[in-house]
Amino acid sequence: MPLVSLIDMYKPANEQYYAIGQFNVNNMEFVQAVMEAAEELKSPAILAASTSALKYGGFDYLIDLVKTGARMVSVPIALHLDHGVKIEDAEKCINAGFTSVMIDASHEDFEENIRITKEVVKMAHPKNIAVEAELGRLGGIEDDVNVDERDAFLTDPAQAKEFVEKTGCDALAVAVGTSHGAYKFKAEAKLAFDRIDEIKKKTGIPLVLHGASGVGPKLIEKAQKYGAELPGAKGVPDEAYVKAVKLGINKINIDTDLRLGWLGTVREMLAENPKNIDPRKILGPARETIKEIIKEKMKIFNSAGKG
């Protein structure tokens, strides 16, 4: 089917308390993996491209890959701009057929974040395109961080309420203890579940968990077996996803896990088949690996069967 607006996909997710996985894509194999996983599990899915991914894959190339893939499946698929920093980035994607855009002005002060987000909402909503914004600063919650320091970067529930009311954004990325990359926590993973609950009650809109890859031991072990160096990598455990979704997280972003799965399998194929010169025999197995990772996430997020 054609790409679906994330506004429309969020409605049942918000009402039924499940999360839709956002899976970042950079090339054809990643796009194929998401589409196949979504179709096999009858799950809605979000394919996301950052500005750097669009530059690498080619703006039109990557967009047309996703649009083609969406037409080949029977489940709702959204195309989302991940971490658009400039209004111009969001505008370009809105005009190109994206069905959701993120404008990330979280590095600005509160009022400027509101102003920038409102401007993007004004461009997107007439075309029924969803707008995601971010409030707070991502960073793991560690034992040696005091309460004041902890509160300084976590999303403030009262501010979140004001922000949503003034901007009209459709989803809000919240800082609740996760962080980008493979090194999210020094010790036991900690998320501020009380903060998720309070923000959800005050805003009522879909909440987004960024920096949410699991960085599972099996992914790390396989990559390291074939030469990768990833000491101390640690991510979000499955039980944390389940609890966060029950409290109102409706979109969970997965990127690092896909990269790790890809890395491990590509390294394995190169190491175990030194005479191979066929890229399909390297990239094909890697595609299957990330497809299985995506399917696992869809089951945990409770989106399987919701498409």
LINKAUR-V669459 format. One record per residue. N is the residue number from 1. PHI is phi as a letter, one per 30 degrees, with the letter a starting at -180 (* if undefined). OMEGA is omega in degrees with one decimal (NA if undefined). Layout:
n,phi,omega
N,PHI,OMEGA
N,PHI,OMEGA
This chain:
n,phi,omega
1,*,176.8
2,d,176.8
3,e,-176.5
4,c,176.9
5,d,178.2
6,d,174.1
7,e,-178.8
8,d,179.6
9,d,-179.0
10,d,-172.4
11,e,178.4
12,d,179.3
13,d,-180.0
14,d,-179.1
15,d,-174.6
16,c,177.3
17,h,166.3
18,b,-179.1
19,c,175.4
20,c,179.9
21,d,168.9
22,c,-177.9
23,c,-177.4
24,d,-177.3
25,b,-179.7
26,b,-175.7
27,a,-174.5
28,d,-175.7
29,d,177.8
30,d,178.5
31,d,179.5
32,d,-178.0
33,d,-179.8
34,d,-177.5
35,d,-178.7
36,d,178.6
37,d,-179.1
38,d,-179.3
39,d,-178.2
40,d,-178.6
41,c,-177.4
42,h,-179.5
43,c,169.5
44,d,-179.7
45,a,176.8
46,c,173.0
47,c,-175.2
48,c,175.2
49,b,173.4
50,d,178.0
51,d,179.2
52,d,176.5
53,d,178.7
54,d,177.0
55,d,-179.1
56,d,-175.1
57,d,-174.3
58,j,-173.7
59,e,-177.5
60,d,178.1
61,e,-173.4
62,d,179.4
63,d,-179.0
64,d,174.6
65,e,-178.2
66,d,179.5
67,d,177.7
68,d,178.8
69,d,-179.3
70,d,179.8
71,d,-176.4
72,c,-179.1
73,c,-174.8
74,c,-177.4
75,c,-178.9
76,d,178.3
77,b,175.9
78,c,174.0
79,c,-169.0
80,b,171.2
81,d,-178.2
82,c,175.7
83,h,170.6
84,d,-176.9
85,c,-177.8
86,c,175.8
87,e,-179.5
88,d,177.0
89,d,179.9
90,d,-179.2
91,d,179.7
92,d,-179.5
93,d,176.1
94,e,-178.7
95,d,-177.5
96,c,176.7
97,j,172.3
98,d,179.8
99,c,174.4
100,a,175.9
101,b,172.4
102,c,170.6
103,c,-175.7
104,c,176.4
105,c,-177.0
106,d,178.1
107,d,177.9
108,d,175.6
109,d,-171.3
110,e,-176.9
111,d,178.9
112,d,175.2
113,d,177.6
114,d,-177.3
115,d,-178.5
116,d,-179.3
117,d,178.4
118,e,-178.9
119,d,179.0
120,d,177.6
121,e,179.7
122,d,178.5
123,d,-171.5
124,d,-171.3
125,d,176.2
126,d,178.5
127,c,-179.6
128,h,178.0
129,c,-177.2
130,d,175.8
131,b,174.9
132,c,176.6
133,b,-179.7
134,b,179.8
135,b,-176.8
136,j,-178.7
137,b,-179.9
138,d,177.3
139,l,-178.1
140,d,177.2
141,c,-177.8
142,c,-176.4
143,d,-174.8
144,c,178.1
145,c,-178.0
146,d,-172.8
147,d,-178.3
148,d,178.8
149,d,178.9
150,d,-178.2
151,d,-176.0
152,d,-178.5
153,c,175.3
154,d,179.1
155,d,179.4
156,d,-176.9
157,e,179.8
158,d,176.7
159,d,179.9
160,d,179.2
161,d,179.6
162,d,-178.4
163,d,-179.1
164,d,-179.3
165,d,-176.1
166,d,-176.5
167,c,-175.0
168,i,179.0
169,d,-175.3
170,c,-179.8
171,a,-177.2
172,b,173.6
173,d,-174.4
174,c,176.2
175,c,-176.6
176,b,174.8
177,j,177.1
178,d,177.1
179,a,-177.7
180,d,175.0
181,j,-175.3
182,c,-175.5
183,b,-173.2
184,d,-175.0
185,b,175.5
186,d,-178.9
187,b,-179.9
188,d,-179.7
189,d,179.9
190,b,173.4
191,c,-179.3
192,d,-176.3
193,d,177.7
194,d,179.8
195,d,176.9
196,d,-178.4
197,e,-177.3
198,d,179.7
199,d,179.5
200,d,-179.5
201,d,-178.0
202,d,-175.9
203,c,-179.7
204,i,-177.0
205,c,176.2
206,e,177.8
207,c,-173.0
208,b,177.9
209,c,175.8
210,c,178.0
211,h,-167.0
212,c,179.5
213,d,-176.9
214,d,-178.4
215,h,-174.6
216,d,-179.3
217,e,-178.8
218,d,178.1
219,d,-179.5
220,d,-177.6
221,d,-178.9
222,d,180.0
223,d,-178.9
224,d,178.3
225,e,-177.4
226,c,167.9
227,j,179.6
228,d,178.0
229,c,-175.8
230,b,-177.1
231,d,174.8
232,i,179.7
233,d,-176.6
234,a,-177.2
235,b,-174.3
236,d,-179.6
237,d,-176.8
238,e,-177.2
239,d,177.9
240,d,175.3
241,e,-175.2
242,e,-179.2
243,d,-179.5
244,d,179.2
245,d,178.7
246,d,-178.9
247,c,174.2
248,k,172.6
249,d,-176.0
250,c,177.3
251,b,-179.1
252,b,-174.8
253,c,-179.7
254,b,178.1
255,b,-175.8
256,e,179.4
257,e,179.1
258,d,178.5
259,d,-179.8
260,d,177.7
261,d,177.3
262,d,-178.5
263,e,-177.1
264,d,-177.1
265,d,177.3
266,d,178.2
267,d,179.2
268,d,-178.7
269,d,179.6
270,d,-177.8
271,d,-174.9
272,d,-177.4
273,b,-173.4
274,d,179.6
275,c,-177.8
276,d,174.8
277,b,-177.7
278,c,-178.4
279,d,-179.9
280,d,179.9
281,d,174.3
282,c,-175.8
283,d,178.7
284,d,177.2
285,d,178.1
286,d,176.4
287,d,179.2
288,d,178.3
289,d,-177.4
290,d,175.4
291,d,179.2
292,d,176.1
293,d,179.9
294,d,179.9
295,d,177.0
296,d,-179.8
297,d,-179.3
298,e,178.1
299,d,-179.2
300,d,-178.9
301,d,179.0
302,i,178.5
303,c,178.8
304,d,-179.3
305,i,-177.6
306,c,-178.0
307,c,NA
